[in-house]
Amino acid sequence: MATEVKVTLKKSPIGRKAYFGKVLKGLGLRRLHQTVTLTDTPEIRGMIRKVEHMVAVED
């Protein structure tokens, strides 16, 4: 079974560079306090690392 990671959006992308909004959209996060469960891959971890100041991560 593949490992999964839960990502929750904690801070809004409003007022930040458009890049951060695109990364959040790629992760499937659209509104505050929304949680998504994603497969733990290097690509997903890289995206999370770009917006780690805006999200909370649970392994």
C-alpha positions in Angstrom: 0.0 0.0 0.0 1.3 3.4 -0.9 1.9 5.9 1.9 -0.3 8.9 2.0 0.0 12.4 3.3 -2.7 14.8 4.5 -2.3 18.5 3.6 -4.5 21.2 5.1 -4.6 24.8 3.8 -4.0 27.2 6.8 -3.2 30.5 5.1 -4.8 32.2 2.1 -2.9 32.8 -1.1 -4.6 36.2 -1.5 -2.0 38.9 -1.6 0.8 36.6 -2.5 2.5 35.8 -5.8 0.3 34.0 -8.3 2.8 31.1 -8.3 1.7 30.0 -4.8 -2.0 29.9 -5.9 -1.0 27.7 -8.8 0.9 25.3 -6.5 -2.1 25.1 -4.1 -4.5 24.4 -7.0 -2.1 21.7 -8.2 -2.3 20.1 -4.7 -6.1 20.3 -4.9 -6.5 22.9 -2.2 -9.2 25.6 -2.9 -10.4 27.0 0.4 -9.1 27.5 3.9 -9.1 24.6 6.3 -9.7 22.2 3.4 -7.8 18.9 3.8 -6.8 16.6 1.0 -5.1 13.2 1.1 -2.4 12.7 -1.5 0.0 9.9 -2.4 3.4 10.5 -0.9 5.7 11.0 -4.0 8.8 13.2 -4.5 6.7 15.5 -6.8 4.1 16.1 -4.2 6.7 16.6 -1.5 8.4 19.2 -3.7 5.1 21.1 -4.1 4.4 21.0 -0.4 7.9 22.3 0.3 7.2 25.4 -1.9 4.1 26.3 0.2 5.1 24.9 3.5 4.5 28.3 5.2 0.8 28.1 4.1 -0.1 24.5 4.8 -0.1 21.9 7.6 1.1 18.4 6.8 0.3 15.1 8.6 2.1 11.9 7.6 
